[in-house]
């Protein structure tokens, strides 16, 4: 039972690390470029 929990924890940790490495170089759009039609000048 302990081995199952450890395997699950390691799987989640490794999955999160892989996800962070995959999304590290993605550019987030800035707030100004996201909704240019929402300007209230």
C-alpha positions as a Markdown table, in Angstrom:
| # | Residue | x | y | z |
|---|---|---|---|---|
| 1 | Unk | 0.0 | 0.0 | 0.0 |
| 2 | Unk | 2.8 | 2.4 | 0.8 |
| 3 | Unk | 4.5 | 1.6 | -2.5 |
| 4 | Unk | 1.3 | 2.6 | -4.4 |
| 5 | Unk | 1.2 | 5.9 | -2.6 |
| 6 | Unk | 4.8 | 6.6 | -3.3 |
| 7 | Unk | 4.4 | 5.7 | -7.0 |
| 8 | Unk | 1.5 | 8.0 | -7.2 |
| 9 | Unk | 3.3 | 10.9 | -5.6 |
| 10 | Unk | 6.4 | 10.4 | -7.8 |
| 11 | Unk | 4.1 | 10.3 | -10.9 |
| 12 | Unk | 2.5 | 13.6 | -10.0 |
| 13 | Unk | 5.8 | 15.3 | -9.2 |
| 14 | Unk | 7.4 | 14.0 | -12.5 |
| 15 | Unk | 4.3 | 15.0 | -14.4 |
| 16 | Unk | 4.4 | 18.5 | -13.0 |
| 17 | Unk | 8.1 | 18.9 | -13.8 |
| 18 | Unk | 7.5 | 17.8 | -17.4 |
| 19 | Unk | 4.6 | 20.2 | -17.7 |
| 20 | Unk | 6.7 | 23.1 | -16.4 |
| 21 | Unk | 9.5 | 22.3 | -18.9 |
| 22 | Unk | 7.0 | 22.1 | -21.7 |
| 23 | Unk | 5.3 | 25.4 | -21.0 |
| 24 | Unk | 8.5 | 27.3 | -19.9 |
| 25 | Unk | 9.1 | 28.9 | -23.3 |
| 26 | Unk | 5.5 | 29.8 | -24.1 |
| 27 | Unk | 4.8 | 33.5 | -24.3 |
| 28 | Unk | 1.8 | 34.9 | -22.3 |
| 29 | Unk | -0.1 | 37.6 | -24.1 |
| 30 | Unk | 0.1 | 40.9 | -22.3 |
| 31 | Unk | -3.0 | 42.6 | -20.9 |
| 32 | Unk | -2.8 | 45.4 | -23.5 |
| 33 | Unk | -2.9 | 43.0 | -26.4 |
| 34 | Unk | -5.5 | 40.7 | -25.0 |
| 35 | Unk | -8.6 | 43.0 | -25.3 |
| 36 | Unk | -7.8 | 46.1 | -27.3 |
| 37 | Unk | -11.6 | 46.7 | -27.9 |
| 38 | Unk | -12.2 | 47.1 | -24.2 |
| 39 | Unk | -10.5 | 50.5 | -23.9 |
| 40 | Unk | -12.5 | 53.1 | -22.1 |
| 41 | Unk | -10.8 | 56.3 | -23.0 |
